[in-house]
Amino acid sequence: MNIQTLQTNNNQTMSSREIAGLCNKDHRHVLRDIDDLNATYEVMALPKVGQSNYTADNGQSYRQYLLNKEQTIDLITGYRADIRIRINRRWQELEAQASAPVIPATLSEALRLAADQAELIEHQQSRLALVEPKAAALDVIDSSIGSINVRDTAKTLGIPQNKFVNWCIAHDWMYRDNRNKLKMSSIRMKQGFMEERTVTYQGNSNERVATTQPLFTPKGLTRLAYVFAIVHEVA
């Protein structure tokens, strides 16, 4: 299978298939991770990763994603260090291939090149403005002690509670049981992202009723902070 890095409108992209090969992961798993990344981009009002189709050796058409460098880094941040190194080295190769100086042939081309450079600088400054508060917030979270409930987690992330709950249900962090009570997903407990505690309350007949309450561990809160990138302006 011939996998090529594509270049459209002078913007280099790396396909999800090449990322899967570099990361030693099944392509379907990379597609799933990008689906989750796009869901986060939607919450943060950021551009989603573009999707296209490719034709496999069997003649069938399948979907793939085309990621720019920033999207690639966003995707593989949670992967192993050796994977990040391979991805970074590959992007260095791609950038070296595209580093040949562009000499405008006409005045209009020169003006377009200047406008593109100004737009790139503005975009990089915007990304930096997002990264700095993220790093500071993660330092606070990493030093926190103990697990916190849904309301406090949403407050820490700067997201309305109802929207946060809906996101957690849609992304397999929590679910509602037949009594409409929030429960944590077992996979998040295995990952160390969530736990639960038993709480009691006064029932309708004055009896004490026991139930469980989902909690987010410091590890889980840190993971969510990465996912939401600590953009407190998310509505």
KEMI-846930 format. One record per residue (C-alpha): x, y, z. Coordinates in steps of 0.5 Angstrom, whole numbers, plus 500, padded with zeros to 3 digits. Layout:
<recs>
XYZ ...
</recs>
This chain:
<recs>
500500500 503507498 502512503 503519501 503525505 499530501 499538500 493542499 493549498 500550500 498546507 502540508 498534512 499528514 494522513 491518519 494512515 501514516 500516523 498509524 504506521 509511525 505509531 505502530 497502531 491500527 488505523 481504526 484506533 487512530 481514526 477513533 482518537 481523531 474522532 474524539 479530538 474533533 469532538 473536543 475541537 467542536 467544544 472549543 470552537 476550533 477547526 476540525 481535522 479534515 476527512 477524505 477517502 483513499 482507495 486500498 489495494 482491494 479497490 475499496 474506498 475507506 475514510 482517512 483524516 488529513 492532519 496539519 502539524 498542530 493537529 498531529 501534535 494535539 493527537 499524539 500528546 498522550 502517546 508514548 515518548 518514542 512515538 512522539 519522537 518518531 512523529 516529530 522527526 517525520 515532521 522535520 523531514 516534511 518541513 525540510 522538503 518544503 523549506 526551499 525559498 519561494 521567490 515571487 514572480 509577480 507583485 501579486 504573488 509577493 503581496 500574497 506571500 506577505 499576507 500568508 506570513 502575517 496570517 501565520 504569525 498571528 495564528 502562532 501567537 493565538 496558539 501560544 495564548 492558549 498554551 500558557 494558561 493551559 500549562 499554569 492550570 495543569 500545574 495546579 491540578 497536578 498538585 491537587 489532593 483527592 478526588 472531586 465530584 462532577 460539579 466541582 470538576 466542571 467548575 475547575 474546567 470552566 465548563 457549564 455543568 450540564 454541558 460537561 455532563 452531556 460531554 462525559 456521557 457522549 464520550 464514555 466517561 459516565 452514563 445514567 442508570 435506570 433511575 437516571 443516576 449518574 454512574 462512572 464508566 468502568 473503563 475510566 476507573 481502570 484507567 485511574 481517571 475516576 472512582 466512586 464513593 458511597 453516600 447516604 441520604 434521607 429517603 421518602 420514608 425517613 429511611 437511610 438510602 445508600 447510593 454511589 457518587 462518581 468522582 474524578 481523580 487528579 489523574 482524570 482531571 489532568 486528562 480532562 484539562 488536556 482534552 479541553 485545553 483549559 479554555 475557560 471561555 467555552 460556553 
</recs>
